[in-house]
Amino acid sequence: MSIKYDAPASLHKWDSVSQRRPGDVQSFGSRIVWEGTLKGCVHQFLERPKAQQALYEIMVGEEAGLGKTILGPDDVVAIAEREDFPTG
């Protein structure tokens, strides 16, 4: 799979209750904390404390070539571990 790391993306953080995502997502929501490229969003995600990473997800368009537009924490970590992920 070829990923376009320069595709537009945004990093979102869910409001939390005791550092956990609430079960009632109707009452809580996410907010954009960073906008840029997929590469930049992955780097921003990795800079967050590990204990809080479950509160984040990345929204990206279909042009990124991922087959989905919402990336959860496990997806983001898998992308960061790819051999072709740009580190700089």
Buried (B, 14 or more C-beta within 10 A) or exposed (E): EEBBBBBBBBBBBBEEEEEEBBEEEEEEEBEEBBBBBBBBBBBBBEEBEEEEBBBBBBBBEEEBBBEEEEBBBEBBBEBBEEEEBEEE
